[in-house]
């Protein structure tokens, strides 16, 4: 995922919340191959989006989570399972 603050412009905004805030704790990411106005999403927005799309089964001893599609609905690229932040 692209986490480089220096490459962002003032018009780059999150495709989920439409905000262009970009912080070390909630960076704008380019998690897939989309371009243009749908390229970026905040880490927290992406996590909330994926959390809403999961199917869960809870039993006394086991909690199971499944995503039918763990990827971009637009370009169909699967999201990475790990995110390495470039910020300290």
Secondary structure, 3 states (H helix, E strand, C coil): CECCHHHCCCCCCECCCCCCCCCCCCCEEECCCCCHHHCEEEHHHHHHHHHHCEEEEECCCCEEEEECCCECCCCCCECCCCCCCCCC
